[in-house]
């Protein structure tokens, strides 16, 4: 007769809360915060016990989602619990399991109502195609097998969590060749700089850097004012004379650091314009833009253009012609929304490629004031059906002024920007 030495923890689930019982029989209340799933909270608490024990623990749950048994390892990985045939005796439950005394695993499973779910799969009656021992690595928080088992046991991610995981997977992709997106609206003060910085941050944080936010603005671009300055006080005007050296076969990847400003936490780089110079002193013609684009494509996998307001400028038009995706920000107000709509109309009349960009654009409606939710809804509804995607950004004081930092945003705002980024990724 063998003795089962597996550590067990227990959880009784009621709504978004639970009572968690440690191996020592101590009860702890658990509660899910907004956006969390109580089942995931329980699994992470069990993982903590596994880390303390340096071995997997058996999690026995009961309550709103049924009765289940799974093994949880120290990293939060989920595995099937051992089958009934492998053990013939289990120790008594602690008081935390309501005083039940079960002498065999089969009786315990029957009491929990999970014998059928945990029964071993039957052996195949005929030879089957061999499954490869080598599988694609899944570096997400929970691998494919673990997610499947969670779902089977009713412990899978909530709908919101599943949508977030899907969005993160989209924005963490690496495409062959440099991908570009232009953030455009002919009216000033509608959130172009904010949108550029937030998209660059989301893609860089999830995809591992090599993302550039380019202030393509003749008239006092402010991207440099709302982002960190790097080691060198340089702008696009400094980069142009060095372009041939940066494109030389002997150039090194770190050479670009002299001309861009790295965002230490959000992990993207900024190519600044000079907001202290008049437009006449920093105009960029088509050939110069093409040279700068060659440099950007050499050193970066993603480029987001923060555009100016002059839609007739050569650098503005060349930016549009060089983009895979248009992102059109607007506030929840009639004037910026009308400006965005007029821009879409003009692009559809310009040429076939511009028409395609307009039809596949992503419109971002930002709620600039706490009381503008209804107006934001009306503006968003007015664009639906005219572009590929319309997204809304809730009011967040961290977006109104000061440095643009993704970590400064509220969780709901972060999730909203992640959805925008996923929509943009679909256009790449």
C-alpha positions in Angstrom: 0.0 0.0 0.0 1.5 3.3 -1.1 1.2 6.6 0.6 0.3 9.7 -1.4 2.6 12.5 -0.5 1.2 15.0 -3.1 0.4 18.4 -1.5 -3.1 19.6 -2.0 -4.8 23.0 -1.9 -8.5 23.6 -2.1 -10.7 26.4 -3.4 -14.4 27.0 -3.0 -15.6 29.5 -5.6 -18.5 31.8 -5.3 -18.9 34.4 -8.0 -15.7 36.5 -8.2 -14.4 35.4 -4.8 -13.1 32.2 -3.3 -11.9 30.6 -0.1 -8.4 29.2 -0.7 -7.1 26.5 1.7 -3.4 26.0 2.0 -1.7 22.6 2.6 -1.5 23.5 6.2 -5.3 23.9 6.4 -5.3 27.7 6.6 -8.2 29.5 4.9 -7.5 32.6 2.9 -10.1 34.8 1.1 -9.3 35.5 -2.6 -11.1 38.1 -4.8 -10.8 39.0 -8.5 -10.3 42.6 -9.3 -11.8 44.3 -12.3 -10.7 42.6 -15.5 -9.5 39.5 -13.7 -11.0 36.0 -13.6 -11.2 34.4 -10.1 -10.2 31.1 -11.6 -6.9 32.5 -12.8 -6.3 34.1 -9.4 -6.8 30.7 -7.8 -4.3 29.1 -10.2 -1.7 31.7 -9.4 -2.2 31.3 -5.7 -1.7 27.6 -6.1 1.5 28.2 -8.1 2.8 30.2 -5.1 2.4 27.2 -2.9 4.1 25.1 -5.6 7.1 27.4 -5.5 7.3 27.2 -1.7 7.1 23.4 -1.9 9.5 23.1 -4.9 7.0 20.7 -6.5 3.6 20.7 -8.2 0.5 20.9 -6.0 -2.9 19.4 -6.6 -5.7 21.9 -6.8 -9.1 20.8 -5.8 -11.9 23.3 -6.7 -15.6 23.3 -6.1 -18.4 25.8 -6.4 -19.8 27.9 -9.2 -17.7 26.2 -12.0 -18.2 22.6 -10.8 -15.8 20.3 -9.1 -12.3 19.7 -10.6 -8.8 18.5 -9.8 -5.7 19.7 -11.6 -1.9 19.8 -10.9 -0.4 23.3 -10.8 3.4 23.8 -11.1 5.5 26.6 -9.8 5.2 28.6 -13.0 1.4 28.4 -13.1 1.5 25.6 -15.6 -1.6 23.3 -15.7 -1.5 19.5 -15.9 -3.9 16.7 -15.6 -4.2 15.1 -12.1 -3.0 11.5 -11.7 -5.6 8.9 -12.6 -7.4 6.7 -10.1 -5.5 3.6 -11.1 -2.2 5.0 -10.0 -3.1 5.4 -6.3 -5.1 3.3 -4.0 -5.1 5.4 -0.9 -5.1 9.0 0.1 -4.7 10.7 3.4 -7.7 12.3 5.2 -8.8 15.7 4.1 -8.0 18.6 6.4 -10.9 20.4 8.1 -10.9 22.8 5.2 -12.6 20.2 3.0 -15.6 20.3 5.2 -14.5 17.3 7.4 -15.1 14.7 4.7 -13.0 11.5 5.1 -12.3 9.6 1.9 -10.3 6.4 2.0 -9.7 5.8 -1.7 -9.1 8.1 -4.7 -12.0 6.6 -6.6 -14.4 7.5 -3.7 -12.9 11.0 -3.6 -13.4 11.5 -7.3 -16.9 10.3 -7.1 -17.6 12.7 -4.3 -16.2 15.5 -6.4 -18.0 14.5 -9.6 -14.9 14.4 -11.7 -14.1 10.7 -12.3 -15.3 10.8 -15.8 -13.4 14.0 -16.7 -10.1 12.6 -15.3 -10.4 9.1 -16.6 -7.4 8.0 -18.7 -7.9 8.0 -22.4 -8.4 4.6 -24.1 -5.5 3.1 -26.0 -5.9 3.3 -29.8 -7.1 0.0 -31.4 -5.0 0.5 -34.5 -1.7 2.2 -35.4 -2.0 5.9 -35.8 0.3 8.5 -37.4 3.2 9.3 -35.0 3.0 12.7 -33.4 6.2 14.7 -33.5 8.2 15.0 -30.3 9.1 18.5 -31.4 6.3 21.1 -31.0 6.2 24.8 -31.7 7.3 26.8 -28.6 4.6 28.9 -27.1 6.1 31.6 -24.9 2.8 33.1 -23.8 1.9 33.1 -20.1 0.1 29.7 -20.7 1.0 27.3 -23.4 -1.6 25.7 -25.8 -1.8 22.5 -23.8 -2.3 24.3 -20.6 -5.0 26.6 -22.1 -6.9 23.6 -23.5 -6.9 21.8 -20.1 -8.0 25.0 -18.4 -10.9 25.3 -20.8 -11.9 21.7 -20.4 -12.0 22.1 -16.6 -13.9 25.4 -16.7 -10.8 27.3 -15.6 -10.1 29.0 -18.9 -9.5 32.7 -19.5 -12.5 35.0 -19.5 -13.7 36.5 -22.7 -11.9 39.8 -22.0 -8.7 37.9 -21.2 -8.9 35.8 -24.3 -9.4 38.9 -26.4 -6.4 40.5 -24.8 -4.2 37.4 -25.4 -5.3 37.5 -29.1 -4.4 41.2 -29.4 -1.0 40.7 -27.8 -0.3 37.9 -30.2 -1.1 40.1 -33.1 1.1 43.1 -32.1 4.0 40.9 -31.1 4.4 39.6 -34.7 7.5 40.4 -36.8 6.8 41.0 -40.4 9.3 40.5 -43.2 10.4 44.0 -44.2 9.8 47.3 -42.6 6.1 48.2 -41.9 4.9 51.8 -41.8 1.8 53.5 -40.5 0.9 57.2 -40.9 -1.1 59.0 -38.1 -3.0 61.7 -40.0 -5.6 64.4 -39.5 -5.4 67.9 -41.1 -6.6 69.6 -37.9 -4.1 70.2 -35.0 -4.6 69.2 -31.4 -6.6 66.1 -32.2 -4.3 63.5 -30.7 -1.8 62.6 -33.5 1.3 62.8 -31.3 -0.5 60.9 -28.5 -1.6 58.2 -30.9 1.8 57.9 -32.5 3.5 57.4 -29.1 1.0 55.0 -27.8 1.1 52.8 -30.9 4.9 52.8 -30.9 4.9 51.8 -27.2 2.4 48.9 -27.6 4.2 47.4 -30.5 7.7 47.9 -29.0 6.7 46.5 -25.6 5.1 43.4 -27.0 7.3 42.9 -30.1 10.7 43.5 -28.6 11.7 47.0 -29.8 13.1 48.1 -33.2 10.2 50.5 -33.5 10.5 54.2 -34.6 8.2 57.1 -33.9 9.0 59.7 -36.6 7.9 63.3 -36.2 7.3 64.1 -39.9 6.2 67.6 -39.2 7.3 70.9 -40.8 5.6 73.1 -38.3 6.7 72.7 -34.7 6.2 69.0 -34.1 5.7 68.2 -30.5 6.6 64.5 -30.3 9.9 65.5 -28.8 8.3 67.5 -26.1 6.2 64.6 -24.8 8.8 61.9 -25.0 12.2 61.3 -23.4 15.4 62.9 -24.7 18.3 60.6 -25.5 22.0 61.1 -25.0 22.3 63.5 -28.0 20.3 66.6 -28.8 19.7 65.7 -32.4 16.8 65.9 -34.9 15.9 64.9 -38.4 18.0 67.7 -39.7 21.1 66.1 -38.1 20.2 62.7 -39.5 20.0 63.8 -43.2 23.7 64.7 -43.7 24.7 61.3 -42.0 22.4 59.2 -44.1 25.0 57.9 -46.5 27.2 56.8 -43.6 24.3 55.1 -42.0 23.4 53.2 -45.2 27.0 52.1 -45.8 27.8 48.4 -45.6 30.2 49.0 -42.8 27.6 50.8 -40.6 26.7 49.2 -37.3 23.2 48.9 -35.8 24.2 51.1 -32.8 25.2 54.0 -35.1 21.5 55.1 -35.3 21.5 55.9 -31.6 23.2 59.2 -32.1 20.2 60.5 -34.1 17.2 59.1 -32.2 15.9 59.3 -28.7 15.3 56.0 -26.9 12.3 55.6 -24.6 13.7 53.4 -21.8 10.5 51.9 -20.5 8.3 51.9 -23.6 11.3 50.6 -25.7 10.8 52.6 -28.9 12.9 55.3 -30.5 11.9 58.9 -31.5 13.2 60.8 -34.5 12.5 64.4 -33.6 11.8 67.4 -35.7 12.9 70.8 -34.3 9.9 72.6 -32.8 12.0 75.8 -32.3 12.6 76.3 -36.1 10.1 77.8 -38.5 8.8 75.5 -41.3 10.9 77.3 -43.9 14.1 76.1 -42.1 13.2 72.4 -41.9 11.2 71.6 -45.0 12.0 68.1 -46.4 11.5 67.4 -50.1 10.5 64.1 -51.6 14.1 62.9 -52.3 15.2 63.8 -48.8 12.2 61.9 -47.3 13.1 58.9 -49.4 16.6 58.9 -48.1 15.3 59.1 -44.5 12.9 56.3 -45.2 15.8 54.2 -46.5 17.6 54.7 -43.2 14.5 54.0 -41.1 13.9 50.7 -43.0 17.5 49.7 -42.5 17.4 50.0 -38.7 13.7 49.5 -37.8 11.0 46.9 -38.4 8.1 49.3 -37.7 7.8 53.1 -38.3 4.9 55.3 -37.0 4.7 58.7 -38.6 3.4 61.6 -36.5 2.3 63.9 -39.3 1.9 67.7 -39.6 -1.2 69.5 -40.6 -0.2 70.6 -44.1 -1.7 67.9 -46.3 -0.1 69.5 -49.5 3.5 69.3 -48.2 5.8 66.9 -50.2 6.9 65.1 -47.0 3.2 64.6 -46.0 2.2 63.2 -49.4 5.4 61.0 -49.6 4.6 59.7 -46.1 1.2 58.6 -47.2 2.6 56.9 -50.3 5.1 55.1 -48.1 2.6 53.8 -45.6 0.9 50.4 -45.3 -1.7 51.7 -42.9 -3.5 55.0 -42.0 -4.5 55.8 -38.5 -6.8 58.8 -38.2 -7.3 60.2 -34.7 -10.1 62.5 -33.7 -11.5 63.9 -30.5 -15.2 63.5 -29.5 -16.1 66.8 -31.1 -17.6 67.9 -34.5 -14.7 69.9 -35.9 -11.9 67.3 -35.6 -14.3 64.6 -36.7 -15.3 66.6 -39.8 -11.6 67.2 -40.6 -11.0 63.5 -40.4 -13.9 62.7 -42.7 -12.8 65.3 -45.2 -9.4 63.8 -45.3 -10.8 60.4 -46.0 -12.9 61.9 -48.9 -9.8 63.6 -50.4 -7.7 60.5 -50.2 -10.4 58.5 -52.0 -10.3 61.0 -54.9 -6.5 61.2 -55.1 -5.6 57.8 -56.6 -6.4 54.1 -56.2 -3.7 53.4 -53.6 -4.9 56.3 -51.4 -8.5 55.1 -51.8 -7.4 51.7 -50.5 -5.6 53.3 -47.6 -8.7 55.3 -46.7 -11.1 52.3 -47.0 -8.8 50.3 -44.7 -8.0 53.1 -42.2 -8.4 52.8 -38.5 -10.2 55.7 -36.9 -9.4 56.4 -33.2 -12.0 58.5 -31.2 -10.5 59.8 -28.0 -12.7 61.0 -25.2 -10.8 64.1 -24.1 -13.1 65.0 -21.2 -14.8 62.8 -18.6 -18.3 63.8 -19.7 -17.8 63.2 -23.4 -18.7 59.5 -23.5 -22.0 60.0 -25.4 -20.3 62.3 -27.9 -17.5 59.8 -28.5 -20.1 57.1 -29.2 -21.9 59.3 -31.7 -18.6 60.2 -33.5 -17.6 56.6 -33.6 -20.9 55.5 -35.0 -20.6 58.1 -37.7 -17.4 56.5 -39.0 -18.4 52.9 -38.8 -19.0 51.4 -42.3 -16.7 54.0 -43.9 -13.4 52.6 -42.7 -12.1 49.2 -41.7 -12.1 49.7 -38.0 -13.3 52.4 -35.5 -11.9 52.3 -31.9 -12.5 54.4 -28.8 -10.1 55.6 -26.2 -11.7 56.4 -22.8 -10.9 59.6 -20.9 -7.5 59.4 -19.1 -5.8 62.4 -17.5 -2.4 60.9 -18.3 -3.1 61.5 -22.0 -4.0 65.2 -21.8 -0.6 66.7 -21.0 2.9 65.8 -19.9 5.1 62.9 -20.8 3.5 60.1 -22.7 4.2 56.9 -20.8 2.2 53.7 -21.3 2.5 52.7 -17.6 0.9 56.0 -16.5 -2.4 55.0 -18.1 -5.3 53.4 -16.4 -5.8 49.7 -17.1 -8.9 50.3 -19.3 -7.0 52.9 -21.4 -4.0 50.5 -21.8 -6.5 47.8 -23.0 -8.1 50.2 -25.4 -4.7 51.1 -27.0 -3.9 47.4 -27.3 -7.1 46.9 -29.3 -6.1 49.9 -31.5 -2.7 48.4 -32.1 -4.2 45.0 -32.9 -6.4 46.7 -35.5 -3.4 48.3 -37.0 -1.5 45.0 -37.1 -4.3 43.5 -39.1 -3.6 46.1 -41.8 0.1 45.2 -42.0 
